[in-house]
């Protein structure tokens, strides 16, 4: 089993600010209410969820395609996490996954790619964690 840590440190009241870091040191980013709800500079939890989801999804899809005898030239995925401020009780309501794969070999076509993309949406570990989100959609583009 692999354990990985992320840490948040906050200073002040809700108008304060914080730093999000990862154990690896790859992330050391400021965040605040402004960066979360007002479009100000800094990151936010939803952006990081989107990045984690896109990374996990892409790795899983690559694995599935490879296991089926296809050659992955490239895959690019964006996971858009939509949050409703919901009168002070924020709720993540929708996640939209958009992926584009340049895949060759093994007689793959757009329908096959769509099938594998759906499999990744349902089964990558981060998708499973995010299954509590009411709506998750997928747009998959195959580039042969």
C-alpha positions, 0 to 999 in steps of 0.5 A: 500500500502506498500512503501519500500526504497533502497538508494544509496550513491556514492563518487567520479567520475566513479572510485569512489565507493558507498554503497547500503542500505535498509530501513530495515537495512538488506543490507549495501553493497559496490558497484563500477564499479569494482564490476559491470563490472570487477568481483571485490568484492562488489555487483551491481544493477543486482545482487540485481535485481536478488535477488529481482526477485528470492524472489518475484517469489518464494513467488508468486509461493508458493502462487499459489501452496498453493491456488491450494491445494498443499503442498510446502516443499521447493522452490529454485529459481535463477534469473540470470540477464545478462547485455551487457556493450554495448559500454558504454550504458549498457543494461539488455538483458536477465533474466533466472529464474531457479526454483526447487520445492519440492511439494506434495499433490493435485495430482501435477505432473511435467506438473502442476508445469510447468504451475504454474511456468509459471504463476509466471514468468508472474505475480509476481510483480517483473517479471511485472516490468522486462517485459521491458527486451527483453528476460526472460526464465524459467527452472522449475524442479519439485521434487515430 
